[in-house]
């Protein structure tokens, strides 16, 4: 709520889920113009740089002993920081809107956004078209050009029709609660910029993990609502800053529309770079199932064999003709391939266990839009054996991001890019890992089930036969001999004692998660109750204030009437 930008692992901006953030005018991506109103002459990145930490540092500089003549107290520092934070929040409110007036300038499609669409359109024929090898010729290139032209024309019309007209408002925070006419104790629940997130103390439904209500907002700053910035890039003029956007959302690859949107929104479609890490298909599917079924309880099916049978049956029903026919998939026109990926992979969503291990159809579709040299394909098993220095240099050289000896040294020293240099605690009793305290053991869910080795042995052979044609299709698509061996999806069998210990540990984890969930719900109920009581007090206070005002008006009217009638003075 202080306007701080927080890194998010997955933005889902271009797709990869049923929620639609992407729009042809890019309002969600670039956010409000940070140099408008009172901040017209401010540096371009003030909105993304003035975090709470920087504001505290700024307050300390303003209270330097040399300037004050004495050492500032903690209260002095607190007051100075509060003033800086309040000023920052006021600037955010000015930029993000939140007014009941839907003609609020900050929330309308802007001429600058439309200028960007026009620039993309101008470069469309020169920069458009990707494709790998023969796919760049003939039909594939023509389909990409047609899709790009259609999206560009739609965006131009979309932007022109809405420019200067009705505002497009934020659909998160209080924007999700449009039925609420007013913020409890605050102003109207109006229209905020789509790149902003407005939350209110009296509306817990407006809070989200990336934008939580902080107690000091009302306790120390006496606020009832505030804005967060949810845009993922700063709004700057063309060629004003040299910056790169890194978006880690793996769901994009198997969302056909997401890849089309990335291609469309690129001023030069030959510039984006993609890093694709692929694990042994059988183990990837098993690890995902372990995470969603056993660790997170999103999937009610707690038997891996049954889960895979159900998902494969659903994949067959999605398209009987193309099921288990990778050679036929390679001959599909781009539009039909996109339709297959979009429908049968369900936008690359979670819990598509076999689909998301069938890498080739998604990559084949992506190569219809982007060139092969724009992709770095890595085997997960190889990546886990690489050193931090090798990983940093590989990613730096491929992406073109700035890389020097100092950055490499920092990565190696801090262990940020090298799991094997981080010390981890010993695995739980009965775990499939026979090692003690492990160095470099990444976050893994495949050891969660005590029956992991049994599941993989039971289904491994069948899944190997199913995935093998798609692995061969992958080799043909990317020209790299990717191969996985049976040992890549095998685990050590546990004896009876180890299995029992693992089951007990799993039950204890489930019980702890249930208890934590119960506590979170209880805490939320308490917050809602407290907010409702607070809103009720605010309403009673307004009503009492209104009654007092009515009494004063009535008294003044009686006195005026008495004077008019010559009845003398009224005594209090």
Secondary structure, 3 states (H helix, E strand, C coil): CCCCCCCCCCCCCCCCCCCCCCCCCCHHHHCCCCCCHHHCCCCCCHHHHCCHHHHHHHHHHHCCHHHHCCCCCHHHHHHHHHHHHHHHHHHHHHHHEEECCCCCHHHCCCHHHHHHHHHHHHCHHHHCCCECHHHHCHHHHHHHHHHHHHHHHHHHHHHHHHCCCCCCECCCHHHHCCCCCECCCCCECCEEECCEEEEECCEHHHCECCECCCHHHHHCCCCCEEEEECCCCCCCCCCCCCCCCCCCCHHHHHCHHHHHHHHHHCCCCCCCCEEEEECCHHHHHHHHHHHHHHHCCCCCCCCHHHHHHHHHHHHHHHCCCCCCCHHHHHCCCHHHHHHHHHHHCHHHCCCCHHHHHCHHHHHHHHCCCCEHHHEEEEEHHHHCCCCHHHHHHHHHHHHCCCCCHHHHHHHHHHCCCCHHHCECCCCCCCCCCCCCCCECCCCCCCCCCCCHHHHHHHHHHHHHHHHHHHHHHHHHHHCCCCCCCHHHHCCCCCCHHHHHHHHHHHHHHHHHHHHHHHHHHHHHHHHHHHHHHHHHHHHHHHHHHHHHHHHHHHHHHHHHHHHHHCCCCCCC
